[in-house]
Every structure is written in structure tokens, then in C-alpha cells.
């Protein structure tokens, strides 16, 4: 069988909130793919905070912003002489994306600088296809690589950020220029359909993410927990709805409920969340654990009696898949692609922003141990059927084999 070699381009690798990219790359390599990774930025943690696997990945990753002046100069001079037409067309295309906005034009120029470095690196490794996770700025760089070097290009689109900033991310242009696009949910595919003519829809593949059932094993069930442990894993940002969760906890505490909430994650909203906790003297009931890597996250899942994600916008959160795989009953919001993961009797969905409905859902789980246990068991079965890592890794591999063989 033909062995496929391709470049993966990411904004930051490894990243604590994007461990699914790491898992995906490992899975494809197991299936015989040669994956070379380029990342615009260095990892989001110091080396001693990375897992062993992540540390090994750092050693084999090309970091674009680490390029020396000499490396930048060499890649551009070489490209100018070997691909003069592509170089000039790529430069003008990058500047044209700015549409007379000086700031955007300047950003376009820097994207062009990065694209040439990546394309030169790809030629050194004899790579002709580039795959990009997220259709954001990093995919704009990937688009320029295709323009300059005539590579083929594919994307994985997650949402929802891409759908909220269509013009900023040149999303219709990327749909048109990409050779194919992997959508992690039907919701994501529908949004790309809404932004493109039906003649482009054949490019759109459904490729869900996945988690490893042998790693995320069911945790012991506690029938009468005191206190009732609630876990929320994710970046501390307003869109995750963590302030709504805190208000729901306040409401439950006022009812005399014995519970404790643990936030795992970090982000710019942490200071405001901590202020809310201090304002209501909730330090005994709400804990901030900070960012936790994959080697330590399991200990938090094992303690949880329920997992809550009160988000206002999401793709299909991998943390929900992880919690469900461990038979933790999950509560989330009826938005975007989440309803594809949490279907009927596989978890509880509430309307976003409703403190009362969220508190009622938590109460239901606290008061009905049998229901809580059954919900956790059904959640694991759901993930095993639709979001299992090996199965979905093979699905992505099949897409690559079918699509890249055709376009190369």
C-alpha cells in the first residue's frame, strides 16, 4: 500500500487544550502514515510540565517562530529563485487579503513570511500535502503555502470560532481553495454548507474526534457521596459559562445541598471567577486546580460524581467524551455539536445561560443515584460507539488515503 507522507500545521503544539491533535497524530502514525509537524508557536508550558510523549514531540517539531534570520533569509531566497512566480503571486495574494486595511495587510505579510518557511521545510522533507487543524489564522498560512508551492491542502474545522468570524478568517475562500475539509460534527459541516455553494459540498467529510477507552476507564461509582463532587474541565473564558455554573452552585448551597465544585483549567477569566467565589465566601465549596496535563487529569475525573460544562459555544468538547467514557454522568448545554454527542438518555442537556435549569439538572443527579449510574453507563456506550479513538482514527486515515491519493 502507498505510504502517505504529509505535513500537519498547528498554531501551537503541543497545547494542553488541544491534546486531541497529539492523539490523532500518534494514531495516524500507528496506521502507517508519515506525519511531520510544524507549529507556529512553541508549547504553552515549560518542558518539565509536558508529558513524556509531548517532550518527544517537541524534539521532532518544526517551530516557525523559532526560525533564525539566516533560516528565514535562506528559505525566501531559495523560494524566490526556484518558485519565482509562486513567490510573487503568494505575496500579492497575502497582501490582497488585507483589503486596504493596513493592520490586516501587515498581518498578511507576516503570514506570507511564515508560509514560505513552512513550504521550504516541506520541500526539504519531500512533502506535498499540508493538513491544518482549525480554519483560523493558522489555516490562512496554510492557504498561502498552497498558493506559493502548489501543494494540496486540507483542513479540520471544529467551530464555533470560525463561524463567528467568517470574514476575519476568510472562511469562504478556504472552503473554495481546500482540496477537502474534515468536519468534526454534522453541525460544523452544516455551517460550511451555509457559507459555500453546493458545488463545494463534496469536499466536506465528517470526521469526529475520539478518546481511548483503555485509558479512560470507568471510575468507581459512589451511591451516596458527601459532598457531591462536581467537575468542570476547560479553559477559564467567558464562553464556557463558568459564571453560570457558580450561580447554580450558590443556588444549591442556599438549599442546603452538600457539594463541591472543582474547576480544572486556566485562562483570562480566572481572576473574575475567583472574585465571584470570594465575594460569596465560597472558597470551601469551589476549588481552582489550574491547568492539568493528561498525566494527571485522570485523578480529577475519578473523584467526580458529575461533570458539568455550561458553555455558550463549543465544537464537540473532548473533555465531555473523556468524562462520558469514564461513566461520569454529564450535564451540558443544548448548543452546536454537543447534542450530537449527548443524545437522549446519554446525559442531560439544558438551555444555555439558565441558572435555574442547570441547578435542577444537578439536583436530579444528586437525588437519584440509580439514574445517575445508568446515565454514566449509557454515556460510555455512546462514546464507544461514535467517538472511540481507534475507530475514528481509522475513519480519518481512510479519508486521507482516498482524498490525498486522488489529489496528489
C-alpha positions as CSV (number, residue, x, y, z in Angstrom):
1,X,0.0,0.0,0.0
2,X,1.2,3.5,-0.8
3,X,2.6,5.2,2.3
4,X,1.2,8.7,2.7
5,X,3.5,11.4,3.9
6,X,2.1,14.7,4.9
7,X,2.7,17.9,7.0
8,X,0.5,18.8,9.9
9,X,0.4,22.5,10.7
10,X,-0.9,23.8,14.0
11,X,-0.9,27.2,15.8
12,X,0.7,25.7,19.0
13,X,1.9,22.2,19.6
14,X,1.6,20.6,22.0
15,X,-1.1,22.6,23.7
16,X,-2.9,21.5,26.9
17,X,-6.4,22.3,25.4
18,X,-5.6,20.5,22.1
19,X,-4.4,17.1,23.2
20,X,-6.7,15.5,20.6
21,X,-4.3,16.7,17.9
22,X,-1.5,14.8,19.6
23,X,-3.6,11.7,19.9
24,X,-4.7,12.0,16.3
25,X,-1.1,12.3,15.0
26,X,0.0,9.2,17.1
27,X,-2.9,7.3,15.8
28,X,-2.1,8.0,12.2
29,X,1.5,7.1,12.7
30,X,0.4,3.8,14.1
31,X,-1.6,3.3,10.9
32,X,1.5,3.7,8.8
33,X,1.4,7.5,8.0
34,X,4.5,9.6,8.0
35,X,3.4,12.8,9.8
36,X,5.7,15.8,10.1
37,X,4.5,18.5,12.4
38,X,5.1,22.3,12.0
39,X,3.8,24.7,14.7
40,X,3.8,28.4,14.5
41,X,4.3,28.7,18.3
42,X,6.2,26.8,21.0
43,X,4.3,24.7,23.5
44,X,2.1,26.5,26.1
45,X,4.1,25.1,29.0
46,X,7.7,24.7,30.1
47,X,9.4,21.4,29.2
48,X,9.1,19.9,32.8
49,X,5.3,20.5,32.7
50,X,4.9,18.5,29.5
51,X,4.2,14.7,29.4
52,X,7.0,12.4,28.2
53,X,5.2,12.0,24.9
54,X,4.9,15.7,24.5
55,X,8.6,16.3,25.2
56,X,9.5,13.8,22.5
57,X,7.1,15.6,20.1
58,X,8.8,18.9,20.8
59,X,12.1,17.4,19.6
60,X,10.8,16.5,16.2
61,X,8.5,19.5,15.6
62,X,9.5,22.5,13.4
63,X,8.7,25.7,15.2
64,X,8.3,28.5,12.8
65,X,8.7,31.5,15.2
66,X,12.0,29.9,16.3
67,X,13.5,30.4,12.9
68,X,16.7,32.4,12.8
69,X,17.2,35.4,10.5
70,X,19.5,33.2,8.4
71,X,16.9,30.5,8.1
72,X,14.2,33.0,7.1
73,X,16.5,34.6,4.6
74,X,17.6,31.2,3.1
75,X,14.0,29.9,2.7
76,X,12.9,33.1,1.0
77,X,15.9,33.4,-1.4
78,X,15.7,29.8,-2.3
79,X,11.9,30.0,-3.0
80,X,12.3,33.2,-4.9
81,X,14.7,31.6,-7.3
82,X,13.1,28.1,-7.5
83,X,9.4,29.3,-7.5
84,X,9.6,32.9,-8.6
85,X,6.0,33.0,-10.0
86,X,4.6,31.3,-6.9
87,X,6.5,33.5,-4.6
88,X,5.3,36.7,-6.3
89,X,1.7,35.5,-6.6
90,X,1.7,34.4,-3.0
91,X,3.0,37.8,-1.8
92,X,0.4,39.7,-3.7
93,X,-2.3,37.3,-2.6
94,X,-1.3,37.7,1.1
95,X,-1.4,41.5,0.8
96,X,-4.7,41.4,-1.1
97,X,-6.4,39.6,1.8
98,X,-6.0,42.7,3.8
99,X,-8.4,44.7,1.6
100,X,-6.8,48.1,2.2
101,X,-6.8,47.6,6.0
102,X,-3.2,48.4,7.0
103,X,-3.3,46.2,10.0
104,X,-4.6,43.2,8.0
105,X,-2.1,43.9,5.2
106,X,0.8,43.8,7.8
107,X,-0.6,40.5,9.2
108,X,-0.9,39.2,5.7
109,X,2.8,39.9,5.1
110,X,3.8,38.1,8.2
111,X,1.6,35.1,7.2
112,X,3.5,35.1,3.9
113,X,6.8,35.1,5.7
114,X,5.7,32.1,7.7
115,X,4.2,30.3,4.7
116,X,7.5,30.4,2.8
117,X,9.4,29.0,5.8
118,X,6.9,26.1,6.0
119,X,6.9,25.5,2.3
120,X,10.7,25.4,2.2
121,X,10.6,23.0,5.2
122,X,8.1,20.8,3.4
123,X,10.3,20.6,0.2
124,X,13.2,19.6,2.3
125,X,11.1,16.6,3.6
126,X,9.5,15.9,0.2
127,X,6.0,16.7,1.5
128,X,3.3,17.8,-0.9
129,X,0.2,17.9,1.3
130,X,-0.5,20.1,4.3
131,X,-3.2,19.5,6.8
132,X,-4.3,22.2,9.2
133,X,-6.4,22.0,12.4
134,X,-8.8,24.9,12.8
135,X,-9.7,27.3,10.0
136,X,-8.3,30.3,11.8
137,X,-5.2,32.4,11.1
138,X,-3.0,29.2,11.0
139,X,-5.1,28.0,8.1
140,X,-4.5,31.3,6.3
141,X,-0.8,30.5,6.5
142,X,-1.7,27.0,5.1
143,X,-3.7,28.7,2.3
144,X,-0.6,30.7,1.3
145,X,1.6,27.6,1.4
146,X,-0.7,26.1,-1.3
147,X,-0.6,29.3,-3.3
148,X,3.2,29.6,-3.3
149,X,4.2,25.9,-3.6
150,X,1.2,24.4,-5.4
151,X,0.8,21.8,-2.5
152,X,-2.5,20.3,-1.8
153,X,-4.4,21.5,1.3
154,X,-6.9,20.0,3.8
155,X,-8.4,21.4,7.0
156,X,-10.1,20.1,10.1
157,X,-12.9,22.5,11.1
158,X,-14.1,22.5,14.7
159,X,-16.1,25.6,15.3
160,X,-17.6,27.7,16.6
161,X,-14.9,30.4,16.4
162,X,-14.5,30.0,12.7
163,X,-18.3,30.6,12.2
164,X,-18.4,33.7,14.3
165,X,-15.5,35.4,12.4
166,X,-16.2,34.4,8.8
167,X,-14.6,37.5,7.2
168,X,-11.6,37.6,9.5
169,X,-10.7,34.0,8.8
170,X,-11.6,34.2,5.0
171,X,-13.7,31.1,5.5
172,X,-15.5,31.0,2.1
173,X,-12.1,31.4,0.4
174,X,-10.7,28.5,2.4
175,X,-13.6,26.3,1.5
176,X,-13.1,27.1,-2.1
177,X,-9.3,26.6,-2.1
178,X,-9.1,23.5,0.2
179,X,-8.9,20.1,-1.6
180,X,-11.1,18.6,1.2
181,X,-12.2,19.5,4.7
182,X,-12.8,17.3,7.7
183,X,-15.7,18.4,9.9
184,X,-15.7,17.1,13.5
185,X,-19.6,17.2,13.6
186,X,-22.6,17.5,11.4
187,X,-23.2,20.9,12.9
188,X,-19.7,22.0,11.6
189,X,-20.5,20.6,8.2
190,X,-23.8,22.4,8.1
191,X,-22.1,25.8,8.8
192,X,-19.7,25.3,6.0
193,X,-22.5,24.4,3.7
194,X,-24.2,27.6,4.6
195,X,-21.1,29.5,3.6
196,X,-20.5,27.8,0.3
197,X,-22.3,26.8,-3.0
198,X,-23.5,23.3,-3.2
199,X,-20.8,22.5,-5.8
200,X,-18.2,22.7,-2.9
201,X,-20.1,20.3,-0.5
202,X,-18.5,17.2,-1.9
203,X,-15.3,18.4,-0.2
204,X,-16.9,18.2,3.3
205,X,-16.2,15.0,5.2
206,X,-17.5,14.0,8.7
207,X,-14.5,13.1,10.8
208,X,-15.3,13.0,14.6
209,X,-12.7,13.2,17.2
210,X,-12.2,10.3,19.7
211,X,-10.8,9.1,23.0
212,X,-9.1,5.9,24.1
213,X,-11.4,3.6,26.1
214,X,-8.4,1.7,27.6
215,X,-7.1,5.0,29.1
216,X,-10.4,6.5,30.3
217,X,-11.7,3.6,32.2
218,X,-15.0,3.7,34.3
219,X,-14.3,5.2,37.8
220,X,-15.9,3.7,40.9
221,X,-19.5,4.7,41.4
222,X,-20.4,6.4,44.7
223,X,-24.0,5.9,45.6
224,X,-24.2,8.4,48.5
225,X,-21.4,10.9,48.0
226,X,-20.9,13.6,50.7
227,X,-20.1,16.1,49.4
228,X,-21.3,15.6,45.9
229,X,-18.3,16.3,43.7
230,X,-18.9,18.4,40.5
231,X,-16.1,18.7,38.0
232,X,-15.7,21.2,35.2
233,X,-12.7,20.9,32.9
234,X,-11.9,23.6,30.3
235,X,-10.3,27.0,29.7
236,X,-11.5,29.7,32.0
237,X,-13.0,32.0,29.5
238,X,-16.5,33.7,29.4
239,X,-17.8,31.5,26.5
240,X,-17.5,28.4,28.8
241,X,-20.3,29.7,31.0
242,X,-18.5,29.1,34.3
243,X,-20.1,32.1,35.9
244,X,-23.5,30.4,35.3
245,X,-22.2,27.3,37.0
246,X,-21.1,29.3,40.0
247,X,-24.5,30.9,40.3
248,X,-26.1,27.4,40.1
249,X,-23.8,26.2,42.9
250,X,-24.8,29.3,45.0
251,X,-28.5,28.4,44.5
252,X,-27.9,24.8,45.5
253,X,-25.9,25.8,48.6
254,X,-28.8,28.0,49.7
255,X,-31.0,24.9,49.5
256,X,-28.7,23.2,52.0
257,X,-27.0,20.9,49.5
258,X,-23.7,19.3,50.3
259,X,-21.5,19.7,47.3
260,X,-18.1,20.8,46.0
261,X,-17.1,22.1,42.6
262,X,-13.6,21.8,41.1
263,X,-12.5,23.9,38.1
264,X,-9.6,22.3,36.1
265,X,-8.1,24.7,33.7
266,X,-6.8,28.2,33.4
267,X,-7.4,31.3,31.4
268,X,-8.1,35.0,31.4
269,X,-11.4,34.7,33.2
270,X,-9.9,33.0,36.2
271,X,-9.4,36.3,38.2
272,X,-13.1,37.2,37.8
273,X,-14.3,33.7,38.7
274,X,-12.1,33.8,41.8
275,X,-13.5,37.2,42.7
276,X,-17.1,35.8,42.5
277,X,-16.1,32.9,44.7
278,X,-14.5,35.3,47.3
279,X,-17.5,37.7,47.1
280,X,-19.9,34.9,48.2
281,X,-17.4,33.2,50.6
282,X,-17.4,30.0,48.6
283,X,-13.7,29.1,49.0
284,X,-14.7,25.9,50.8
285,X,-17.0,24.8,48.1
286,X,-15.3,25.9,44.8
287,X,-11.7,25.0,44.0
288,X,-9.5,26.1,41.2
289,X,-7.0,23.4,40.3
290,X,-5.3,25.3,37.4
291,X,-4.2,23.7,34.2
292,X,-3.6,19.9,34.4
293,X,-1.9,17.8,31.8
294,X,-3.0,14.4,30.6
295,X,-0.8,12.5,33.1
296,X,-2.8,14.0,36.0
297,X,-6.3,14.7,34.7
298,X,-7.5,11.1,35.5
299,X,-7.3,11.7,39.2
300,X,-9.8,14.5,38.9
301,X,-12.2,12.5,36.7
302,X,-12.1,9.6,39.2
303,X,-13.3,11.8,42.1
304,X,-16.2,13.3,40.1
305,X,-19.8,12.4,40.7
306,X,-20.9,14.5,37.8
307,X,-19.3,16.6,35.0
308,X,-20.7,20.0,34.1
309,X,-20.0,22.1,31.0
310,X,-22.3,25.2,30.9
311,X,-20.9,26.6,27.7
312,X,-22.5,29.1,25.4
313,X,-20.5,27.9,22.3
314,X,-18.5,24.8,21.6
315,X,-17.4,22.4,18.9
316,X,-17.8,18.9,20.3
317,X,-15.8,19.0,23.6
318,X,-13.3,16.2,24.0
319,X,-13.5,16.7,27.8
320,X,-17.1,15.6,27.6
321,X,-16.1,12.5,25.7
322,X,-13.4,11.7,28.3
323,X,-15.9,12.1,31.2
324,X,-18.6,10.0,29.5
325,X,-16.0,7.3,28.7
326,X,-15.3,7.1,32.5
327,X,-19.0,6.7,33.2
328,X,-19.4,10.1,34.7
329,X,-22.9,11.5,34.1
330,X,-22.6,14.7,32.2
331,X,-24.6,17.9,32.1
332,X,-24.1,20.4,29.3
333,X,-25.9,22.9,27.1
334,X,-28.1,22.3,24.1
335,X,-25.9,24.0,21.6
336,X,-23.9,23.5,18.4
337,X,-22.4,19.9,18.1
338,X,-22.9,18.9,21.8
339,X,-26.3,17.4,21.0
340,X,-24.7,15.0,18.6
341,X,-22.6,13.7,21.5
342,X,-25.1,13.8,24.3
343,X,-28.2,12.3,22.8
344,X,-31.4,11.2,24.6
345,X,-30.6,9.2,27.8
346,X,-26.8,9.7,27.3
347,X,-26.5,12.8,29.5
348,X,-28.5,15.9,30.4
349,X,-28.7,19.0,28.2
350,X,-30.0,22.3,29.5
351,X,-30.7,25.6,27.8
352,X,-27.6,27.8,27.8
353,X,-27.5,30.7,30.4
354,X,-30.3,29.2,32.6
355,X,-29.0,29.1,36.2
356,X,-32.3,27.5,37.4
357,X,-32.4,24.7,34.8
358,X,-28.7,23.9,35.4
359,X,-29.3,23.7,39.2
360,X,-32.3,21.5,38.6
361,X,-30.3,19.1,36.5
362,X,-27.6,18.8,39.2
363,X,-30.3,18.3,41.8
364,X,-31.8,15.5,39.7
365,X,-28.5,13.7,39.6
366,X,-27.8,14.2,43.3
367,X,-31.3,12.8,44.3
368,X,-31.4,9.8,42.0
369,X,-28.4,7.5,42.4
370,X,-29.8,4.8,40.0
371,X,-30.5,7.4,37.3
372,X,-27.0,8.8,37.8
373,X,-25.4,5.4,37.4
374,X,-27.4,4.5,34.4
375,X,-26.7,7.8,32.7
376,X,-23.0,7.3,33.2
377,X,-23.1,3.8,31.7
378,X,-25.1,4.9,28.7
379,X,-22.7,7.8,28.2
380,X,-19.8,5.4,27.9
381,X,-21.6,3.2,25.4
382,X,-22.4,6.3,23.3
383,X,-18.7,7.3,23.2
384,X,-17.6,3.7,22.5
385,X,-20.0,3.6,19.5
386,X,-19.4,7.0,18.0
387,X,-16.2,8.6,19.5
388,X,-13.8,5.8,20.1
389,X,-10.2,6.8,19.1
390,X,-9.1,3.8,17.1
391,X,-12.4,3.7,15.1
392,X,-12.3,7.4,14.3
393,X,-8.6,7.4,13.7
394,X,-9.2,4.7,11.1
395,X,-12.0,6.8,9.6
396,X,-9.7,9.8,9.2
397,X,-7.0,7.6,7.8
398,X,-9.5,6.3,5.2
399,X,-10.3,9.9,4.2
400,X,-6.7,10.7,3.8
401,X,-6.0,7.6,1.7
402,X,-8.9,8.3,-0.5
403,X,-8.5,12.0,-0.9
404,X,-4.8,12.5,-0.9
405,X,-4.1,9.7,-3.3
406,X,-6.6,11.4,-5.7
407,X,-5.2,14.9,-5.3
408,X,-1.5,14.2,-5.2
